[in-house]
Amino acid sequence: MKISEEIKFGSTLALFDANPDRFLAEGYKDANTAEDRLKMLSQIPEIKGVDFYRGWDINSENVEIIKELLDEYNLKPAAVTANISSMREFTLGSVCSYRSNAFIFFN
């Protein structure tokens, strides 16, 4: 198997947004639109890929707009992260949990 000699870099869009967390729910800076964040990301020459958070950055309502913006800013989707770490139904684990009661919310 031949490994590409070109190293590719990507980034999450979260770096270019308000970055809310448990300490500051409204975030540490002003929120930006998806277009603003993609435009900022595209200004870093080494970055060619984008990591999206499902539900926050990309969803069924904006996926077509995101596709157009990726083309416009010459970026590629690198990953779509399933943001289950902050969802109550996964408190006991997810599909890989060894706990028999991990799926109590699904029954």
Secondary structure by P-SEA (a helix, b strand, c coil): cccccbbbbbbbcccccccccccccccccccccaaaaaaaaaacccccbbbbccccccccccaaaaaaaaaaacccccccccccccccccccccccccccccccccc
